[in-house]
Amino acid sequence: MALDMTAIVLTYNEEIDLADCLESLKDLDCQVIVIDSGSDDGTVDIAKRAGAQVVCHEFESQARQLNWALDNVPMGGGWLLRLDADERLTPELAEELSQRLPEPGEDVAGLYVKRRVYFMGRWMRHGGYYPTWLLRVWKKGAARSEERIMDEHMVLSEGRAAYLKHDIVEESGKELFSWTEKHNRYAVREAAAVLADSEDDQIRPSLFGSPVARRRWLRNRVYGRAPLFARAFLYFGYRYFFRLGFLDGRPGLVFHFLQGCWYRFQVDALLFESRSRGSGRKGPAGTT
């Protein structure tokens, strides 16, 4: 029996990961829609061969791309699931969704899932990186994405959120060049967001709020107030030593250093470059 749900996958040159993502949705027997932003590799062909509906739309940001799809693409399911192309459902999560939907509980309009990141084939279960809770399943019409350049999350407009037991898996770092190239783009977007200082924070930072609100509070009130450049090294030390990231082995050393230090340092370097120019530029070089 088909599940009353539509899965939405945003793509751009995702031929390395997309097939595994779509394969993980087969057991749900639900509608799958791929929103592509002009891929010039095999992404679109992979999606069509897997039976997904493909819709092309010019990319502005993750948030606007998703909200555009919610407003303009017909979706038959009563529930919606959002996945990134490098993510997949575990079989346990697929089974849990089949059992919980379409009636997850009184007043429940959204479902949080845990993201489990694999890097170079190893689960990054330390360093404070697991579990990361994300609102990825919601009743159609009950949520929209924040209009943010980076770190956008779904916000419920009605009902309450419940928590699922099982995980979404993110297969990261299969090809290190692709991973670093993607994070170069992320760094430009994040620096632009900081400089613009006009993000639509519908999820307000709160130490005692939702998982996203807590992370945002720590980022703004702790990390954001630490000295430029030094904070990247401090954050890496916190993750790698205090939060036991070293237990993730050599792949963990690569991951926690690149994601927790190199990437953070790159964002700071872009901020420093833009602020030093004093030319009135709204964002760092490379911002689109």
N, C-alpha and C positions, 0 to 999 in steps of 0.2 A: 504493500500500500504506500502510495506516494506521501511524503511528509508535506504538510501545509506550510512550506517555507521556501523562500528564495535566497540563494547565496549570491553575494555581490563580490567580485574580485576586480580591483583596480590594477591595471598593468601598463608597463612601458618596458619593452625589451626584456621580457622575463622568460625566455625560452629555456633557461637552465633549470628553473624551479616550477614552472606552471603545471607541467604534466603531473607531478606528485601532488600538488595542491588539488587539482581537479579530480584525481583518482581517489583522494580521501573523502570526496563528497558523494561518491557513487552509491554507497550503502544507504544514504539518506533518500535517494530517489527524488530529489527536489529540483526545482528550476534553478539553473545556474546562469548568471549574466556576467560577462566580462566587459568592463568599461576600459577600452584601450585608448591611449593618448598618442597614437602615431608610431607604434613600434615598427622598426625596419628589420627585425630579425624574424624568427619563426613563431613568435608569440600568437599571432592571430590564427595561423594554421593549426597550431597545437590546440587552441581553444575550440575551434570548429570541429576538429577530429574527435574531441572529447564530448561533443554534443552540446557545448555551451552556446548561448546566444551572445554574439559579439556586437557591441555598440561602440562606435568611435566618437570621441569628443576631445577637443583641444584642452590640454592640461593648463590649469592655473595654480591650483594647490590641491593637496589631498582632500581637504575639507570641502572646497568648492566642487571638486569632481564628484565626490560622494553625494553632496546635497543636490547637485544637478541631476544625478541619476535618480535620486529619490523623487524629484519633481517631474522628470520628463520621460522616464523609461517605465512602461507598464510592467508591473510585478504581480504575479498571480498569488504568491504565498501570503498567508495571514501573518507570518513571522519572517523577519529578515535576519540574515547572518552576513557579517562582513569579514572577509579574509584578505590578507595580503598574499601576493603570489608566492612568497617564500615561506608561507605557513601551510600547515595541513592539520586536519582533525586527527586525533588518535582514534582508533576503533572504539575505545571505551567512551570517548566523548560523543561519537556518532550514535552509539547505542543509547547513551543517556539522553541525547536530544530526541531521539525517536520515542523514548518513554515519557519524557517530560512535556513535550509539545503535543497538541496545542493548548493544554490546560496545565500550566506550570504552578498554579496556586492563585489564591484570591488576591486581586489587585496587582499581580505581578505583570509588569509591562516590559521588563528587561532582564537579561541574565548576564552576570559576570562569568568569565572563564579565566583560567590561569594560562599564561604563556610560558612555555618551556623552551629555552633557546639551546640549540645545538650549534657548536662552532668547531669547524674542522673535525666533525664527527663525534664530538664529546658534549655531553650535557653540562651546561654552565649552571650548576645548581648551588653554587656558593657566591660569595661576593655581594650578597644582597640582591642578586638578580633573579632569584626564584623564591616564591611565586610572584609574578607581576600580574595583577588583576586588571582585566580590561572588559568594558561593556561591549560585547560583540554580537549579542542576539537581542532583538527587540521586536515588539509588536508593531506591525506596519502602521505608520502615522503617529507613533508614540515617541519618536526620538529623531534628532538631527545632530549633525556634527557641529562642533564649535567652529566659528570662522577664524581659524588660526593658521598662520604660515607653517608652524611646526607644533608637534606635541598636541595634535587635535584629538578630542575624545567625543564620544556620543553622549548626548544629554537628553534625559527623559523629560518629556513635557507632561506626562501623566503617569499614574501608578508608581510602583516601587520596583526595586531591583532585587533579585535573588541570586544565589551563588551556585554554580555547577561544580561538581566534584572533580571532573576530569579536564584534561589539558588540550590547548592548541600547541602544536610544535612548530617552532620557527627553525628552519634549516638555514643557518647563516654561515658564511665563510667557506662555502664549497669551492669557490674560486676567490682567492684573497684579493686579486686585482679588482674584480667586480665589487667586492665588499668595500674596498677603500675608495673606489670611484664613486659609489653610491654615497658614502659618508662625506666625500668632498662636497657633493651637492647639498647634503643635509647641513653641513657646517655653514655654507653660504646662506641657506634659508634661516637657520637659527640665529646667526648674527644679524640678519636683516630684521628678524622679529624683535630682537632686543633693542636695536637702534630705533625701530619704528615706535616701540613702546605703546602700541595701540591694539594689542591683542584682545579679542573678545573672550574674556575669561568668564564663561558661563558657569564653570566649575570653580568656585572660589577657593583659594588656598586655605586649608584648615588642618591643623595638627590632629584634630579629632573627627575629621570628616571621612569621606569615602577614600578608598585606596589612592585614587587619582588626586584628590584634594590634599592628602597627606604628602604625596611626592611633590606636588606643586608648592606646598608650604615650605618644605625642606629646600627645594631648589631656590625659591625666592628669598627666604629669610636666613638661610645658612650659606649655601653655596654662592648665591648671588651677591652676598655682602663680603665674601672673602676676596683677598687681593687678586687682581688679574694675573694670569700665568701661574702664580703659586698655587692657586686653588686646583688646577688640573693635577698637579703632583700630589697635593694633599688628598684629593678625592681618590686617586689611584691607590695611595697608601692605605686609605680607609677601607677600600674594597678588597685590596689584595691581601692585606695583613689582618686588620681588625675583623673584617667580615669573611675571612678564611678563603679568599679567592684562590690562594695557592693550592688548595686541595683539588682544584680543577685541572691540575697537571700542566704540561707544556702548552696544550691548546688554551688553557685558562690564562696562562701568562700572556700569550699573544692577545687573547680577547680582552682581558681586563686592562692591559696596557693600551691597546689601540682604541678601544671604545671608551675607557675611563680616563685616559690621559692624553693620547695623541689627538683624538677627536676634540676633546674639551680644550686643549691647547690651541688647536687650529681655530676654533670659534673665537677664543680670546685674541688670537693674532689678527683675525679679520676685524674684530671690534677695535683693536688698537690701531690698525691701518686706517680705518674709516674715521676714527676720532682724531687721528694725527693730521689728516689732510686738512680738516677745517674748511672743506670746500662746499659744504652744504649738501653733500651727497646723502641721500636717504638710506642707502644700503651699501654693503661692501661690493667691490668689483666682482662682476659675474652674476649679480642679482638680476633676475628676470621678472 
